[in-house]
Amino acid sequence: MSVHEKIKDVYDHVQKGTALDAFEKYYAENVDMILEDGTVVAGKDANRKRENEFFASVEEFHGMEVVGITANEDKKKTAVESWMEVTFKGGDKMKIEQVAVQDWKDGKIVRERFYANR
């Protein structure tokens, strides 16, 4: 399976509400995720906790669209432009527009960087 097919599967899971299943399948144990503000969250356990906290903070999911996906199979690099609209617990409704760039090794994401407009 190409990295393009894998990242498409990741985002298919997000759209179906099974993002954490994709996280378990496609993210390496030593993954580094770089948040929009430049903060590095190191390791799968720390990122799993962060992902769970995000999804627990969402009261209602209004929709999501993958605007575009690109992949460089030779360099094992993918990028996804997407948006999602959610209402957080406490009532704040927000449209999050983001680009996520992934580096792959041995079929798993080892680094993911987020660029977002919140």
Summary of the structure (lengths in Angstrom):
residues: 118
radius of gyration: 13.7
end to end distance: 32.9
largest distance: 44.8
contacts: 318
relative contact order: 0.21
helix: 31%
strand: 52%
